[in-house]
């Protein structure tokens, strides 16, 4: 999703960085972006669970 948005609006971000790393076979950068997106997803899930308890 982020690669598509970054391509449409001509932005340079983590989605494009991960895509270019995959195309260029730059594995450390590719796995770093995957780790970062996974970590962000986990943190958002944890935050939503905590907010559900408060509401």
Secondary structure as UniProt FT lines:
FT   HELIX           2..8
FT   TURN            9..10
FT   HELIX           14..23
FT   TURN            24..25
FT   HELIX           27..54
//
